[in-house]
Every structure is written in structure tokens, then in C-alpha cells.
Amino acid sequence: MPTHTPGPWKHGKTTMTRGKIYGDGLLVATLDPPRLEEEVAMKAADAHLIAAAPELLAALQTLVFDPHDTDPQCWAKAREAIEKATGGAA
């Protein structure tokens, strides 16, 4: 089974890179530019969620496949991934 591009992934914030998701120095995804003013916030939220995908996957894998892991770091990483996915609002 193919693997995804290694994380962390980051979304571009400059005019030239906005709407693009990068990981491991590679372009991972491109969001279509918003056509309506109402789409601007939605596209930004989509970019946050896509960029957080590797961290979210890793946190879920740890929590699901090793549920007896009581290491607080595991939960802290999960919370950080959620914050990244939601643009800083957990």
C-alpha cells in the first residue's frame, strides 16, 4: 500500500503559495481559489485541516492501536493536531 508524503505538512500563507499544501519540500495538494467571498473562510479552514492530516493520523493511530498508552505526550500531540486542523481553535 502506498504511503502518504511525510509530514509535517504546511499550508502556504503568502499570495503566491496560498491554497497550496506542502510536505517534505513537495506540493501535496492545491485548493481551488475561492470564487465567492463566502468561500474564503471555508478554503482557509480546508487548508488547515489538510495540512494537519499527518499529525491527526499519527495521533489517532497511537490512541486506537495502543489504547493503554497513558503517556500524557500522546494526548498533548493529539490536542496539538486538533488545534492545527482547526486553525488554532481547539
PDB file of N, CA, C and O in Angstrom:
ATOM      1  N   MET A   1       0.837  -1.173   0.000  1.00  0.00           N
ATOM      2  CA  MET A   1       0.000   0.000   0.000  1.00  0.00           C
ATOM      3  C   MET A   1       0.888   1.245   0.000  1.00  0.00           C
ATOM      4  O   MET A   1       1.833   1.327   0.785  1.00  0.00           O
ATOM      5  N   PRO A   2       0.597   2.212  -0.869  1.00  0.00           N
ATOM      6  CA  PRO A   2       1.412   3.425  -0.906  1.00  0.00           C
ATOM      7  C   PRO A   2       1.289   4.220   0.394  1.00  0.00           C
ATOM      8  O   PRO A   2       0.271   4.150   1.083  1.00  0.00           O
ATOM      9  N   THR A   3       2.309   4.952   0.706  1.00  0.00           N
ATOM     10  CA  THR A   3       2.269   5.804   1.890  1.00  0.00           C
ATOM     11  C   THR A   3       2.111   7.257   1.451  1.00  0.00           C
ATOM     12  O   THR A   3       2.389   7.613   0.306  1.00  0.00           O
ATOM     13  N   HIS A   4       1.662   8.077   2.382  1.00  0.00           N
ATOM     14  CA  HIS A   4       1.490   9.495   2.065  1.00  0.00           C
ATOM     15  C   HIS A   4       2.822  10.226   2.188  1.00  0.00           C
ATOM     16  O   HIS A   4       3.787   9.705   2.747  1.00  0.00           O
ATOM     17  N   THR A   5       2.853  11.429   1.660  1.00  0.00           N
ATOM     18  CA  THR A   5       4.033  12.279   1.786  1.00  0.00           C
ATOM     19  C   THR A   5       4.289  12.524   3.264  1.00  0.00           C
ATOM     20  O   THR A   5       3.363  12.855   4.006  1.00  0.00           O
ATOM     21  N   PRO A   6       5.540  12.364   3.704  1.00  0.00           N
ATOM     22  CA  PRO A   6       5.826  12.550   5.132  1.00  0.00           C
ATOM     23  C   PRO A   6       5.442  13.947   5.622  1.00  0.00           C
ATOM     24  O   PRO A   6       5.578  14.933   4.898  1.00  0.00           O
ATOM     25  N   GLY A   7       4.969  14.009   6.841  1.00  0.00           N
ATOM     26  CA  GLY A   7       4.648  15.291   7.476  1.00  0.00           C
ATOM     27  C   GLY A   7       5.876  15.852   8.141  1.00  0.00           C
ATOM     28  O   GLY A   7       6.926  15.209   8.117  1.00  0.00           O
ATOM     29  N   PRO A   8       5.793  16.988   8.715  1.00  0.00           N
ATOM     30  CA  PRO A   8       4.585  17.792   8.808  1.00  0.00           C
ATOM     31  C   PRO A   8       4.252  18.467   7.484  1.00  0.00           C
ATOM     32  O   PRO A   8       5.128  18.737   6.662  1.00  0.00           O
ATOM     33  N   TRP A   9       2.974  18.728   7.305  1.00  0.00           N
ATOM     34  CA  TRP A   9       2.506  19.475   6.141  1.00  0.00           C
ATOM     35  C   TRP A   9       2.192  20.893   6.589  1.00  0.00           C
ATOM     36  O   TRP A   9       1.772  21.121   7.723  1.00  0.00           O
ATOM     37  N   LYS A  10       2.399  21.837   5.687  1.00  0.00           N
ATOM     38  CA  LYS A  10       2.110  23.242   5.992  1.00  0.00           C
ATOM     39  C   LYS A  10       1.363  23.844   4.823  1.00  0.00           C
ATOM     40  O   LYS A  10       1.602  23.495   3.667  1.00  0.00           O
ATOM     41  N   HIS A  11       0.463  24.748   5.134  1.00  0.00           N
ATOM     42  CA  HIS A  11      -0.225  25.434   4.041  1.00  0.00           C
ATOM     43  C   HIS A  11       0.423  26.796   3.828  1.00  0.00           C
ATOM     44  O   HIS A  11       0.843  27.466   4.771  1.00  0.00           O
ATOM     45  N   GLY A  12       0.490  27.182   2.552  1.00  0.00           N
ATOM     46  CA  GLY A  12       1.106  28.449   2.196  1.00  0.00           C
ATOM     47  C   GLY A  12       0.280  29.629   2.673  1.00  0.00           C
ATOM     48  O   GLY A  12      -0.950  29.581   2.697  1.00  0.00           O
ATOM     49  N   LYS A  13       0.971  30.674   3.048  1.00  0.00           N
ATOM     50  CA  LYS A  13       0.271  31.852   3.565  1.00  0.00           C
ATOM     51  C   LYS A  13       0.564  33.099   2.744  1.00  0.00           C
ATOM     52  O   LYS A  13      -0.081  34.129   2.943  1.00  0.00           O
ATOM     53  N   THR A  14       1.520  33.031   1.828  1.00  0.00           N
ATOM     54  CA  THR A  14       1.807  34.190   1.006  1.00  0.00           C
ATOM     55  C   THR A  14       0.865  34.214  -0.190  1.00  0.00           C
ATOM     56  O   THR A  14       0.178  33.230  -0.464  1.00  0.00           O
ATOM     57  N   THR A  15       0.833  35.315  -0.888  1.00  0.00           N
ATOM     58  CA  THR A  15      -0.043  35.432  -2.054  1.00  0.00           C
ATOM     59  C   THR A  15       0.261  34.348  -3.076  1.00  0.00           C
ATOM     60  O   THR A  15      -0.657  33.801  -3.686  1.00  0.00           O
ATOM     61  N   MET A  16       1.529  34.031  -3.270  1.00  0.00           N
ATOM     62  CA  MET A  16       1.928  33.040  -4.276  1.00  0.00           C
ATOM     63  C   MET A  16       1.661  31.602  -3.843  1.00  0.00           C
ATOM     64  O   MET A  16       1.465  30.735  -4.695  1.00  0.00           O
ATOM     65  N   THR A  17       1.649  31.328  -2.537  1.00  0.00           N
ATOM     66  CA  THR A  17       1.507  29.950  -2.072  1.00  0.00           C
ATOM     67  C   THR A  17       0.164  29.667  -1.392  1.00  0.00           C
ATOM     68  O   THR A  17      -0.100  28.527  -1.010  1.00  0.00           O
ATOM     69  N   ARG A  18      -0.677  30.676  -1.236  1.00  0.00           N
ATOM     70  CA  ARG A  18      -1.971  30.482  -0.570  1.00  0.00           C
ATOM     71  C   ARG A  18      -2.783  29.426  -1.321  1.00  0.00           C
ATOM     72  O   ARG A  18      -2.865  29.455  -2.549  1.00  0.00           O
ATOM     73  N   GLY A  19      -3.382  28.497  -0.576  1.00  0.00           N
ATOM     74  CA  GLY A  19      -4.177  27.442  -1.191  1.00  0.00           C
ATOM     75  C   GLY A  19      -3.362  26.229  -1.600  1.00  0.00           C
ATOM     76  O   GLY A  19      -3.886  25.299  -2.212  1.00  0.00           O
ATOM     77  N   LYS A  20      -2.073  26.240  -1.261  1.00  0.00           N
ATOM     78  CA  LYS A  20      -1.209  25.100  -1.578  1.00  0.00           C
ATOM     79  C   LYS A  20      -0.726  24.473  -0.270  1.00  0.00           C
ATOM     80  O   LYS A  20      -0.436  25.175   0.699  1.00  0.00           O
ATOM     81  N   ILE A  21      -0.644  23.147  -0.256  1.00  0.00           N
ATOM     82  CA  ILE A  21      -0.197  22.404   0.922  1.00  0.00           C
ATOM     83  C   ILE A  21       1.127  21.745   0.563  1.00  0.00           C
ATOM     84  O   ILE A  21       1.236  21.067  -0.459  1.00  0.00           O
ATOM     85  N   TYR A  22       2.134  21.949   1.411  1.00  0.00           N
ATOM     86  CA  TYR A  22       3.468  21.411   1.167  1.00  0.00           C
ATOM     87  C   TYR A  22       3.872  20.430   2.265  1.00  0.00           C
ATOM     88  O   TYR A  22       3.530  20.615   3.433  1.00  0.00           O
ATOM     89  N   GLY A  23       4.601  19.391   1.877  1.00  0.00           N
ATOM     90  CA  GLY A  23       5.142  18.432   2.825  1.00  0.00           C
ATOM     91  C   GLY A  23       6.424  17.853   2.283  1.00  0.00           C
ATOM     92  O   GLY A  23       6.487  17.454   1.120  1.00  0.00           O
ATOM     93  N   ASP A  24       7.435  17.804   3.103  1.00  0.00           N
ATOM     94  CA  ASP A  24       8.723  17.228   2.710  1.00  0.00           C
ATOM     95  C   ASP A  24       9.279  17.923   1.465  1.00  0.00           C
ATOM     96  O   ASP A  24       9.910  17.288   0.620  1.00  0.00           O
ATOM     97  N   GLY A  25       9.039  19.231   1.360  1.00  0.00           N
ATOM     98  CA  GLY A  25       9.531  20.004   0.227  1.00  0.00           C
ATOM     99  C   GLY A  25       8.757  19.792  -1.065  1.00  0.00           C
ATOM    100  O   GLY A  25       9.164  20.282  -2.119  1.00  0.00           O
ATOM    101  N   LEU A  26       7.648  19.070  -0.995  1.00  0.00           N
ATOM    102  CA  LEU A  26       6.849  18.763  -2.185  1.00  0.00           C
ATOM    103  C   LEU A  26       5.459  19.378  -2.072  1.00  0.00           C
ATOM    104  O   LEU A  26       4.945  19.579  -0.972  1.00  0.00           O
ATOM    105  N   LEU A  27       4.862  19.672  -3.214  1.00  0.00           N
ATOM    106  CA  LEU A  27       3.480  20.129  -3.243  1.00  0.00           C
ATOM    107  C   LEU A  27       2.591  18.910  -3.044  1.00  0.00           C
ATOM    108  O   LEU A  27       2.643  17.970  -3.837  1.00  0.00           O
ATOM    109  N   VAL A  28       1.784  18.916  -2.002  1.00  0.00           N
ATOM    110  CA  VAL A  28       0.928  17.786  -1.657  1.00  0.00           C
ATOM    111  C   VAL A  28      -0.480  17.982  -2.222  1.00  0.00           C
ATOM    112  O   VAL A  28      -1.077  17.041  -2.744  1.00  0.00           O
ATOM    113  N   ALA A  29      -1.007  19.197  -2.119  1.00  0.00           N
ATOM    114  CA  ALA A  29      -2.373  19.466  -2.575  1.00  0.00           C
ATOM    115  C   ALA A  29      -2.509  20.928  -2.939  1.00  0.00           C
ATOM    116  O   ALA A  29      -1.785  21.788  -2.438  1.00  0.00           O
ATOM    117  N   THR A  30      -3.456  21.187  -3.823  1.00  0.00           N
ATOM    118  CA  THR A  30      -3.786  22.552  -4.212  1.00  0.00           C
ATOM    119  C   THR A  30      -5.299  22.726  -4.116  1.00  0.00           C
ATOM    120  O   THR A  30      -6.062  21.940  -4.676  1.00  0.00           O
ATOM    121  N   LEU A  31      -5.713  23.749  -3.411  1.00  0.00           N
ATOM    122  CA  LEU A  31      -7.129  24.067  -3.313  1.00  0.00           C
ATOM    123  C   LEU A  31      -7.484  25.053  -4.420  1.00  0.00           C
ATOM    124  O   LEU A  31      -6.705  25.954  -4.732  1.00  0.00           O
ATOM    125  N   ASP A  32      -8.655  24.876  -5.006  1.00  0.00           N
ATOM    126  CA  ASP A  32      -9.116  25.854  -5.980  1.00  0.00           C
ATOM    127  C   ASP A  32      -9.270  27.196  -5.282  1.00  0.00           C
ATOM    128  O   ASP A  32      -9.687  27.245  -4.125  1.00  0.00           O
ATOM    129  N   PRO A  33      -8.942  28.282  -5.963  1.00  0.00           N
ATOM    130  CA  PRO A  33      -9.124  29.584  -5.319  1.00  0.00           C
ATOM    131  C   PRO A  33     -10.612  29.856  -5.071  1.00  0.00           C
ATOM    132  O   PRO A  33     -11.467  29.407  -5.836  1.00  0.00           O
ATOM    133  N   PRO A  34     -10.910  30.584  -4.007  1.00  0.00           N
ATOM    134  CA  PRO A  34     -12.315  30.889  -3.735  1.00  0.00           C
ATOM    135  C   PRO A  34     -12.892  31.769  -4.844  1.00  0.00           C
ATOM    136  O   PRO A  34     -12.239  32.691  -5.333  1.00  0.00           O
ATOM    137  N   ARG A  35     -14.118  31.462  -5.222  1.00  0.00           N
ATOM    138  CA  ARG A  35     -14.780  32.264  -6.262  1.00  0.00           C
ATOM    139  C   ARG A  35     -15.702  33.299  -5.646  1.00  0.00           C
ATOM    140  O   ARG A  35     -15.945  34.355  -6.231  1.00  0.00           O
ATOM    141  N   LEU A  36     -16.206  32.997  -4.478  1.00  0.00           N
ATOM    142  CA  LEU A  36     -17.116  33.909  -3.792  1.00  0.00           C
ATOM    143  C   LEU A  36     -16.508  34.312  -2.460  1.00  0.00           C
ATOM    144  O   LEU A  36     -15.722  33.563  -1.879  1.00  0.00           O
ATOM    145  N   GLU A  37     -16.863  35.478  -1.980  1.00  0.00           N
ATOM    146  CA  GLU A  37     -16.352  35.959  -0.698  1.00  0.00           C
ATOM    147  C   GLU A  37     -16.652  34.968   0.426  1.00  0.00           C
ATOM    148  O   GLU A  37     -15.851  34.813   1.348  1.00  0.00           O
ATOM    149  N   GLU A  38     -17.802  34.298   0.352  1.00  0.00           N
ATOM    150  CA  GLU A  38     -18.184  33.342   1.389  1.00  0.00           C
ATOM    151  C   GLU A  38     -17.259  32.129   1.423  1.00  0.00           C
ATOM    152  O   GLU A  38     -17.170  31.447   2.444  1.00  0.00           O
ATOM    153  N   GLU A  39     -16.578  31.857   0.328  1.00  0.00           N
ATOM    154  CA  GLU A  39     -15.708  30.680   0.257  1.00  0.00           C
ATOM    155  C   GLU A  39     -14.330  30.916   0.876  1.00  0.00           C
ATOM    156  O   GLU A  39     -13.613  29.952   1.144  1.00  0.00           O
ATOM    157  N   VAL A  40     -13.947  32.163   1.108  1.00  0.00           N
ATOM    158  CA  VAL A  40     -12.601  32.463   1.602  1.00  0.00           C
ATOM    159  C   VAL A  40     -12.320  31.761   2.925  1.00  0.00           C
ATOM    160  O   VAL A  40     -11.305  31.075   3.053  1.00  0.00           O
ATOM    161  N   ALA A  41     -13.204  31.920   3.911  1.00  0.00           N
ATOM    162  CA  ALA A  41     -13.001  31.293   5.221  1.00  0.00           C
ATOM    163  C   ALA A  41     -13.048  29.779   5.101  1.00  0.00           C
ATOM    164  O   ALA A  41     -12.284  29.080   5.766  1.00  0.00           O
ATOM    165  N   MET A  42     -13.947  29.260   4.249  1.00  0.00           N
ATOM    166  CA  MET A  42     -14.056  27.813   4.079  1.00  0.00           C
ATOM    167  C   MET A  42     -12.766  27.238   3.488  1.00  0.00           C
ATOM    168  O   MET A  42     -12.296  26.191   3.935  1.00  0.00           O
ATOM    169  N   LYS A  43     -12.196  27.905   2.501  1.00  0.00           N
ATOM    170  CA  LYS A  43     -10.956  27.421   1.888  1.00  0.00           C
ATOM    171  C   LYS A  43      -9.809  27.464   2.894  1.00  0.00           C
ATOM    172  O   LYS A  43      -8.969  26.565   2.910  1.00  0.00           O
ATOM    173  N   ALA A  44      -9.767  28.499   3.733  1.00  0.00           N
ATOM    174  CA  ALA A  44      -8.724  28.578   4.768  1.00  0.00           C
ATOM    175  C   ALA A  44      -8.881  27.434   5.759  1.00  0.00           C
ATOM    176  O   ALA A  44      -7.890  26.826   6.163  1.00  0.00           O
ATOM    177  N   ALA A  45     -10.116  27.135   6.156  1.00  0.00           N
ATOM    178  CA  ALA A  45     -10.367  26.025   7.083  1.00  0.00           C
ATOM    179  C   ALA A  45      -9.987  24.697   6.434  1.00  0.00           C
ATOM    180  O   ALA A  45      -9.423  23.824   7.094  1.00  0.00           O
ATOM    181  N   ASP A  46     -10.291  24.540   5.143  1.00  0.00           N
ATOM    182  CA  ASP A  46      -9.903  23.321   4.427  1.00  0.00           C
ATOM    183  C   ASP A  46      -8.387  23.157   4.433  1.00  0.00           C
ATOM    184  O   ASP A  46      -7.879  22.056   4.647  1.00  0.00           O
ATOM    185  N   ALA A  47      -7.665  24.255   4.196  1.00  0.00           N
ATOM    186  CA  ALA A  47      -6.198  24.197   4.167  1.00  0.00           C
ATOM    187  C   ALA A  47      -5.638  23.781   5.524  1.00  0.00           C
ATOM    188  O   ALA A  47      -4.707  22.979   5.593  1.00  0.00           O
ATOM    189  N   HIS A  48      -6.205  24.327   6.609  1.00  0.00           N
ATOM    190  CA  HIS A  48      -5.751  23.938   7.958  1.00  0.00           C
ATOM    191  C   HIS A  48      -5.963  22.441   8.184  1.00  0.00           C
ATOM    192  O   HIS A  48      -5.079  21.751   8.691  1.00  0.00           O
ATOM    193  N   LEU A  49      -7.135  21.950   7.807  1.00  0.00           N
ATOM    194  CA  LEU A  49      -7.463  20.544   8.024  1.00  0.00           C
ATOM    195  C   LEU A  49      -6.550  19.627   7.209  1.00  0.00           C
ATOM    196  O   LEU A  49      -6.040  18.635   7.728  1.00  0.00           O
ATOM    197  N   ILE A  50      -6.348  19.959   5.942  1.00  0.00           N
ATOM    198  CA  ILE A  50      -5.484  19.130   5.087  1.00  0.00           C
ATOM    199  C   ILE A  50      -4.054  19.142   5.617  1.00  0.00           C
ATOM    200  O   ILE A  50      -3.407  18.096   5.680  1.00  0.00           O
ATOM    201  N   ALA A  51      -3.555  20.317   6.000  1.00  0.00           N
ATOM    202  CA  ALA A  51      -2.175  20.410   6.490  1.00  0.00           C
ATOM    203  C   ALA A  51      -1.973  19.611   7.780  1.00  0.00           C
ATOM    204  O   ALA A  51      -0.866  19.142   8.046  1.00  0.00           O
ATOM    205  N   ALA A  52      -3.015  19.452   8.573  1.00  0.00           N
ATOM    206  CA  ALA A  52      -2.913  18.718   9.844  1.00  0.00           C
ATOM    207  C   ALA A  52      -3.090  17.208   9.677  1.00  0.00           C
ATOM    208  O   ALA A  52      -2.926  16.461  10.642  1.00  0.00           O
ATOM    209  N   ALA A  53      -3.418  16.753   8.478  1.00  0.00           N
ATOM    210  CA  ALA A  53      -3.732  15.333   8.263  1.00  0.00           C
ATOM    211  C   ALA A  53      -2.673  14.368   8.794  1.00  0.00           C
ATOM    212  O   ALA A  53      -3.041  13.411   9.474  1.00  0.00           O
ATOM    213  N   PRO A  54      -1.374  14.562   8.522  1.00  0.00           N
ATOM    214  CA  PRO A  54      -0.391  13.593   9.036  1.00  0.00           C
ATOM    215  C   PRO A  54      -0.362  13.518  10.561  1.00  0.00           C
ATOM    216  O   PRO A  54      -0.253  12.431  11.127  1.00  0.00           O
ATOM    217  N   GLU A  55      -0.460  14.675  11.230  1.00  0.00           N
ATOM    218  CA  GLU A  55      -0.449  14.667  12.692  1.00  0.00           C
ATOM    219  C   GLU A  55      -1.723  14.043  13.252  1.00  0.00           C
ATOM    220  O   GLU A  55      -1.675  13.317  14.245  1.00  0.00           O
ATOM    221  N   LEU A  56      -2.855  14.321  12.623  1.00  0.00           N
ATOM    222  CA  LEU A  56      -4.110  13.720  13.070  1.00  0.00           C
ATOM    223  C   LEU A  56      -4.062  12.202  12.929  1.00  0.00           C
ATOM    224  O   LEU A  56      -4.480  11.474  13.830  1.00  0.00           O
ATOM    225  N   LEU A  57      -3.552  11.731  11.800  1.00  0.00           N
ATOM    226  CA  LEU A  57      -3.440  10.291  11.575  1.00  0.00           C
ATOM    227  C   LEU A  57      -2.529   9.648  12.619  1.00  0.00           C
ATOM    228  O   LEU A  57      -2.876   8.620  13.200  1.00  0.00           O
ATOM    229  N   ALA A  58      -1.375  10.247  12.854  1.00  0.00           N
ATOM    230  CA  ALA A  58      -0.432   9.685  13.831  1.00  0.00           C
ATOM    231  C   ALA A  58      -1.035   9.645  15.227  1.00  0.00           C
ATOM    232  O   ALA A  58      -0.874   8.660  15.947  1.00  0.00           O
ATOM    233  N   ALA A  59      -1.730  10.713  15.614  1.00  0.00           N
ATOM    234  CA  ALA A  59      -2.345  10.749  16.951  1.00  0.00           C
ATOM    235  C   ALA A  59      -3.428   9.680  17.073  1.00  0.00           C
ATOM    236  O   ALA A  59      -3.504   8.984  18.085  1.00  0.00           O
ATOM    237  N   LEU A  60      -4.256   9.550  16.056  1.00  0.00           N
ATOM    238  CA  LEU A  60      -5.306   8.534  16.097  1.00  0.00           C
ATOM    239  C   LEU A  60      -4.739   7.125  16.111  1.00  0.00           C
ATOM    240  O   LEU A  60      -5.238   6.258  16.828  1.00  0.00           O
ATOM    241  N   GLN A  61      -3.700   6.895  15.324  1.00  0.00           N
ATOM    242  CA  GLN A  61      -3.099   5.560  15.310  1.00  0.00           C
ATOM    243  C   GLN A  61      -2.576   5.197  16.688  1.00  0.00           C
ATOM    244  O   GLN A  61      -2.766   4.069  17.144  1.00  0.00           O
ATOM    245  N   THR A  62      -1.926   6.129  17.351  1.00  0.00           N
ATOM    246  CA  THR A  62      -1.406   5.854  18.687  1.00  0.00           C
ATOM    247  C   THR A  62      -2.545   5.581  19.666  1.00  0.00           C
ATOM    248  O   THR A  62      -2.493   4.621  20.434  1.00  0.00           O
ATOM    249  N   LEU A  63      -3.569   6.427  19.634  1.00  0.00           N
ATOM    250  CA  LEU A  63      -4.677   6.273  20.578  1.00  0.00           C
ATOM    251  C   LEU A  63      -5.504   5.017  20.321  1.00  0.00           C
ATOM    252  O   LEU A  63      -5.978   4.385  21.265  1.00  0.00           O
ATOM    253  N   VAL A  64      -5.680   4.652  19.056  1.00  0.00           N
ATOM    254  CA  VAL A  64      -6.514   3.497  18.724  1.00  0.00           C
ATOM    255  C   VAL A  64      -5.749   2.182  18.843  1.00  0.00           C
ATOM    256  O   VAL A  64      -6.268   1.200  19.375  1.00  0.00           O
ATOM    257  N   PHE A  65      -4.519   2.169  18.345  1.00  0.00           N
ATOM    258  CA  PHE A  65      -3.783   0.907  18.309  1.00  0.00           C
ATOM    259  C   PHE A  65      -2.982   0.649  19.573  1.00  0.00           C
ATOM    260  O   PHE A  65      -2.501  -0.465  19.781  1.00  0.00           O
ATOM    261  N   ASP A  66      -2.832   1.651  20.415  1.00  0.00           N
ATOM    262  CA  ASP A  66      -2.167   1.468  21.696  1.00  0.00           C
ATOM    263  C   ASP A  66      -2.995   2.177  22.767  1.00  0.00           C
ATOM    264  O   ASP A  66      -2.514   3.118  23.398  1.00  0.00           O
ATOM    265  N   PRO A  67      -4.244   1.731  22.977  1.00  0.00           N
ATOM    266  CA  PRO A  67      -5.154   2.434  23.893  1.00  0.00           C
ATOM    267  C   PRO A  67      -4.705   2.417  25.348  1.00  0.00           C
ATOM    268  O   PRO A  67      -5.235   3.170  26.166  1.00  0.00           O
ATOM    269  N   HIS A  68      -3.752   1.583  25.678  1.00  0.00           N
ATOM    270  CA  HIS A  68      -3.274   1.522  27.056  1.00  0.00           C
ATOM    271  C   HIS A  68      -2.129   2.491  27.296  1.00  0.00           C
ATOM    272  O   HIS A  68      -1.579   2.554  28.395  1.00  0.00           O
ATOM    273  N   ASP A  69      -1.770   3.250  26.258  1.00  0.00           N
ATOM    274  CA  ASP A  69      -0.710   4.247  26.374  1.00  0.00           C
ATOM    275  C   ASP A  69      -1.239   5.408  27.214  1.00  0.00           C
ATOM    276  O   ASP A  69      -2.109   6.156  26.768  1.00  0.00           O
ATOM    277  N   THR A  70      -0.726   5.551  28.397  1.00  0.00           N
ATOM    278  CA  THR A  70      -1.183   6.620  29.284  1.00  0.00           C
ATOM    279  C   THR A  70      -0.215   7.797  29.284  1.00  0.00           C
ATOM    280  O   THR A  70      -0.320   8.690  30.124  1.00  0.00           O
ATOM    281  N   ASP A  71       0.709   7.798  28.360  1.00  0.00           N
ATOM    282  CA  ASP A  71       1.680   8.872  28.265  1.00  0.00           C
ATOM    283  C   ASP A  71       0.961  10.187  27.952  1.00  0.00           C
ATOM    284  O   ASP A  71       0.275  10.286  26.934  1.00  0.00           O
ATOM    285  N   PRO A  72       1.108  11.189  28.807  1.00  0.00           N
ATOM    286  CA  PRO A  72       0.447  12.472  28.555  1.00  0.00           C
ATOM    287  C   PRO A  72       0.881  13.108  27.235  1.00  0.00           C
ATOM    288  O   PRO A  72       0.125  13.883  26.647  1.00  0.00           O
ATOM    289  N   GLN A  73       2.088  12.791  26.763  1.00  0.00           N
ATOM    290  CA  GLN A  73       2.562  13.335  25.497  1.00  0.00           C
ATOM    291  C   GLN A  73       1.670  12.897  24.335  1.00  0.00           C
ATOM    292  O   GLN A  73       1.462  13.656  23.388  1.00  0.00           O
ATOM    293  N   CYS A  74       1.154  11.694  24.407  1.00  0.00           N
ATOM    294  CA  CYS A  74       0.268  11.182  23.370  1.00  0.00           C
ATOM    295  C   CYS A  74      -0.963  12.068  23.255  1.00  0.00           C
ATOM    296  O   CYS A  74      -1.362  12.448  22.154  1.00  0.00           O
ATOM    297  N   TRP A  75      -1.553  12.390  24.376  1.00  0.00           N
ATOM    298  CA  TRP A  75      -2.745  13.248  24.383  1.00  0.00           C
ATOM    299  C   TRP A  75      -2.401  14.674  23.993  1.00  0.00           C
ATOM    300  O   TRP A  75      -3.189  15.341  23.321  1.00  0.00           O
ATOM    301  N   ALA A  76      -1.235  15.148  24.407  1.00  0.00           N
ATOM    302  CA  ALA A  76      -0.810  16.505  24.041  1.00  0.00           C
ATOM    303  C   ALA A  76      -0.630  16.618  22.531  1.00  0.00           C
ATOM    304  O   ALA A  76      -1.023  17.619  21.932  1.00  0.00           O
ATOM    305  N   LYS A  77      -0.034  15.593  21.909  1.00  0.00           N
ATOM    306  CA  LYS A  77       0.138  15.610  20.453  1.00  0.00           C
ATOM    307  C   LYS A  77      -1.207  15.575  19.741  1.00  0.00           C
ATOM    308  O   LYS A  77      -1.379  16.217  18.705  1.00  0.00           O
ATOM    309  N   ALA A  78      -2.157  14.830  20.287  1.00  0.00           N
ATOM    310  CA  ALA A  78      -3.491  14.789  19.704  1.00  0.00           C
ATOM    311  C   ALA A  78      -4.145  16.167  19.780  1.00  0.00           C
ATOM    312  O   ALA A  78      -4.762  16.615  18.814  1.00  0.00           O
ATOM    313  N   ARG A  79      -4.013  16.841  20.924  1.00  0.00           N
ATOM    314  CA  ARG A  79      -4.591  18.180  21.074  1.00  0.00           C
ATOM    315  C   ARG A  79      -3.923  19.167  20.117  1.00  0.00           C
ATOM    316  O   ARG A  79      -4.604  20.006  19.527  1.00  0.00           O
ATOM    317  N   GLU A  80      -2.607  19.078  19.957  1.00  0.00           N
ATOM    318  CA  GLU A  80      -1.885  19.959  19.036  1.00  0.00           C
ATOM    319  C   GLU A  80      -2.356  19.741  17.600  1.00  0.00           C
ATOM    320  O   GLU A  80      -2.518  20.700  16.845  1.00  0.00           O
ATOM    321  N   ALA A  81      -2.573  18.495  17.227  1.00  0.00           N
ATOM    322  CA  ALA A  81      -3.049  18.195  15.879  1.00  0.00           C
ATOM    323  C   ALA A  81      -4.446  18.774  15.661  1.00  0.00           C
ATOM    324  O   ALA A  81      -4.743  19.296  14.586  1.00  0.00           O
ATOM    325  N   ILE A  82      -5.292  18.684  16.666  1.00  0.00           N
ATOM    326  CA  ILE A  82      -6.638  19.258  16.554  1.00  0.00           C
ATOM    327  C   ILE A  82      -6.551  20.774  16.416  1.00  0.00           C
ATOM    328  O   ILE A  82      -7.264  21.364  15.605  1.00  0.00           O
ATOM    329  N   GLU A  83      -5.690  21.403  17.196  1.00  0.00           N
ATOM    330  CA  GLU A  83      -5.530  22.850  17.101  1.00  0.00           C
ATOM    331  C   GLU A  83      -5.036  23.259  15.717  1.00  0.00           C
ATOM    332  O   GLU A  83      -5.511  24.242  15.149  1.00  0.00           O
ATOM    333  N   LYS A  84      -4.085  22.506  15.176  1.00  0.00           N
ATOM    334  CA  LYS A  84      -3.594  22.819  13.830  1.00  0.00           C
ATOM    335  C   LYS A  84      -4.708  22.654  12.804  1.00  0.00           C
ATOM    336  O   LYS A  84      -4.846  23.473  11.896  1.00  0.00           O
ATOM    337  N   ALA A  85      -5.495  21.608  12.947  1.00  0.00           N
ATOM    338  CA  ALA A  85      -6.586  21.326  11.992  1.00  0.00           C
ATOM    339  C   ALA A  85      -7.676  22.386  12.055  1.00  0.00           C
ATOM    340  O   ALA A  85      -8.341  22.655  11.055  1.00  0.00           O
ATOM    341  N   THR A  86      -7.860  22.985  13.217  1.00  0.00           N
ATOM    342  CA  THR A  86      -8.921  23.975  13.379  1.00  0.00           C
ATOM    343  C   THR A  86      -8.400  25.401  13.348  1.00  0.00           C
ATOM    344  O   THR A  86      -9.117  26.337  13.702  1.00  0.00           O
ATOM    345  N   GLY A  87      -7.168  25.567  12.930  1.00  0.00           N
ATOM    346  CA  GLY A  87      -6.614  26.915  12.837  1.00  0.00           C
ATOM    347  C   GLY A  87      -6.314  27.548  14.169  1.00  0.00           C
ATOM    348  O   GLY A  87      -6.332  28.772  14.296  1.00  0.00           O
ATOM    349  N   GLY A  88      -6.036  26.726  15.174  1.00  0.00           N
ATOM    350  CA  GLY A  88      -5.681  27.229  16.494  1.00  0.00           C
ATOM    351  C   GLY A  88      -6.817  27.234  17.488  1.00  0.00           C
ATOM    352  O   GLY A  88      -6.614  27.555  18.659  1.00  0.00           O
ATOM    353  N   ALA A  89      -8.005  26.885  17.045  1.00  0.00           N
ATOM    354  CA  ALA A  89      -9.165  26.845  17.946  1.00  0.00           C
ATOM    355  C   ALA A  89      -9.537  25.405  18.216  1.00  0.00           C
ATOM    356  O   ALA A  89     -10.169  24.753  17.384  1.00  0.00           O
ATOM    357  N   ALA A  90      -9.147  24.906  19.374  1.00  0.00           N
ATOM    358  CA  ALA A  90      -9.447  23.503  19.711  1.00  0.00           C
ATOM    359  C   ALA A  90     -10.844  23.367  20.246  1.00  0.00           C
ATOM    360  O   ALA A  90     -11.271  22.262  20.581  1.00  0.00           O
TER     361      ALA A  90
END
